[in-house]
Amino acid sequence: MKKNVLKKAIAAIFAVSALSTMTLAAEEAATPNNAGNYMSLVIFAGLIVLMYFLMIRPQRKREKETAEMRNNIKPGDKVVTIGGIVGKVCSVKDDVVTIETGADKVRIKFVKNAISSVEKPKADKVDKVEKKNEEKTEEPKAE
C-alpha cells in the first residue's frame, strides 16, 4: 500500500515538473532563442535518467537478490527472521519454512518472506564433524 502511495506521489511530482518544463519551453519558443527550450528538456530528461540509476535500479537489484536468497533456503541453513529469531532450517515447503531454535529444539513455522538473512553451513565445519564421527565409530586397533 505504501509503495503505491509513493509511486503516485513521485508520478505527481514528475507530472508537475513536466508541465512546468513544457510551460517554460512554450514561453521560450515565443522568443527567438530556441537553445534554452531544448536545454530545459535535456535537463528534465537527465533528471529522470539520474533518478532511475540512483533509486529505481538499485532497489530492483536488492529485491532480486533477496528473492533469490529466500528461494535458495535449504534444510541445515542458519537463518535470522525479520523479528530477530535465529534458528536452523528443518524443512522448506512452498512458502513455509520450519526452523529449529533454542536448546529445547523448538520448531517454529515462518513464511519465507519473514526471513531476513541466511548463513550457509561452512564446509570446513561439516568436514570436521564428519571426521570426528568417523573417528568415534572406528574401533581401536588391538596390538
C-alpha positions in Angstrom: 0.0 0.0 0.0 2.8 2.4 0.9 4.6 1.6 -2.3 1.5 2.6 -4.4 1.2 5.9 -2.5 4.9 6.6 -3.0 4.7 5.8 -6.7 1.7 8.1 -7.1 3.5 10.9 -5.3 6.6 10.5 -7.5 4.4 10.4 -10.6 2.6 13.6 -9.5 5.9 15.4 -8.9 7.1 14.4 -12.3 3.8 15.5 -13.9 4.1 18.9 -12.2 7.7 19.3 -13.2 6.9 18.2 -16.8 4.1 20.7 -17.1 6.3 23.5 -15.7 9.1 22.5 -18.1 6.6 22.5 -21.0 5.3 25.8 -20.0 8.8 27.3 -19.9 9.5 25.7 -23.2 6.4 27.2 -24.7 7.3 30.6 -23.4 10.9 30.3 -24.7 9.6 29.2 -28.1 7.9 32.5 -28.5 11.3 34.2 -28.1 13.9 34.0 -30.8 16.3 32.0 -28.5 15.4 28.3 -29.0 18.6 27.0 -27.3 17.0 27.5 -23.8 14.0 25.5 -24.9 16.0 22.4 -25.7 18.3 22.8 -22.7 15.4 22.7 -20.3 14.1 19.5 -21.9 17.6 17.9 -21.8 17.9 18.8 -18.1 14.5 17.3 -17.4 15.4 14.1 -19.2 18.7 14.0 -17.4 17.0 14.2 -14.1 14.7 11.3 -15.0 17.7 9.1 -16.1 19.6 10.1 -12.9 16.7 9.2 -10.7 16.4 5.8 -12.4 20.0 4.9 -11.9 20.2 6.2 -8.3 16.9 5.0 -6.9 14.9 2.5 -9.0 17.6 0.3 -10.4 19.5 -0.4 -7.1 16.1 -1.1 -5.4 15.2 -3.7 -8.1 18.6 -5.3 -7.7 18.2 -5.7 -3.9 14.7 -7.1 -4.4 16.0 -9.7 -6.9 18.9 -10.7 -4.6 16.6 -11.1 -1.6 14.1 -13.2 -3.6 16.9 -15.4 -4.8 18.2 -15.8 -1.3 14.8 -16.8 0.0 14.3 -19.3 -2.8 17.6 -21.0 -2.1 16.9 -21.8 1.5 17.7 -25.4 2.3 17.5 -27.6 5.4 20.6 -27.0 7.6 21.0 -23.3 6.8 21.1 -20.9 9.7 18.5 -18.1 9.3 17.6 -14.9 11.0 14.0 -13.7 10.8 12.8 -10.2 10.5 11.8 -10.3 14.2 15.3 -11.4 15.2 14.7 -15.1 15.8 17.8 -17.1 15.0 17.5 -20.8 14.1 18.4 -23.7 11.9 16.1 -24.7 9.0 14.4 -28.1 9.4 12.2 -28.1 6.4 11.1 -26.0 3.5 7.7 -26.4 1.8 6.4 -23.9 -0.8 6.2 -20.6 1.1 6.6 -22.1 4.6 10.0 -22.6 6.4 10.2 -24.5 9.6 13.1 -23.5 11.8 14.5 -25.1 15.0 15.6 -22.7 17.7 17.0 -22.8 21.2 18.4 -25.6 23.3 14.9 -27.2 23.6 14.8 -27.5 19.8 11.5 -25.7 19.5 10.2 -25.7 15.9 8.5 -22.6 14.5 6.9 -22.2 11.1 7.5 -18.9 9.2 6.5 -17.6 5.8 9.6 -17.3 3.6 9.1 -13.5 3.4 9.9 -13.4 7.2 13.5 -14.5 6.6 15.9 -11.6 6.5 19.2 -13.3 6.2 20.7 -16.8 5.6 24.0 -18.3 6.7 25.1 -21.3 4.7 26.8 -24.0 6.7 30.5 -23.9 6.2 32.0 -26.9 4.5 35.0 -26.9 6.9 32.8 -27.4 10.0 30.8 -30.1 8.3 34.0 -32.0 7.3 35.3 -31.7 10.9 32.1 -33.0 12.4 32.1 -35.9 9.9 35.8 -36.8 10.7 35.1 -36.8 14.5 32.1 -39.1 13.9 34.2 -41.4 11.8 37.0 -41.5 14.5 34.4 -42.3 17.2 32.9 -45.2 15.2 36.3 -46.7 14.4 37.3 -49.4 16.9 40.7 -49.1 18.5 43.2 -51.5 17.0 44.5 -54.2 19.3 48.1 -54.9 19.2 
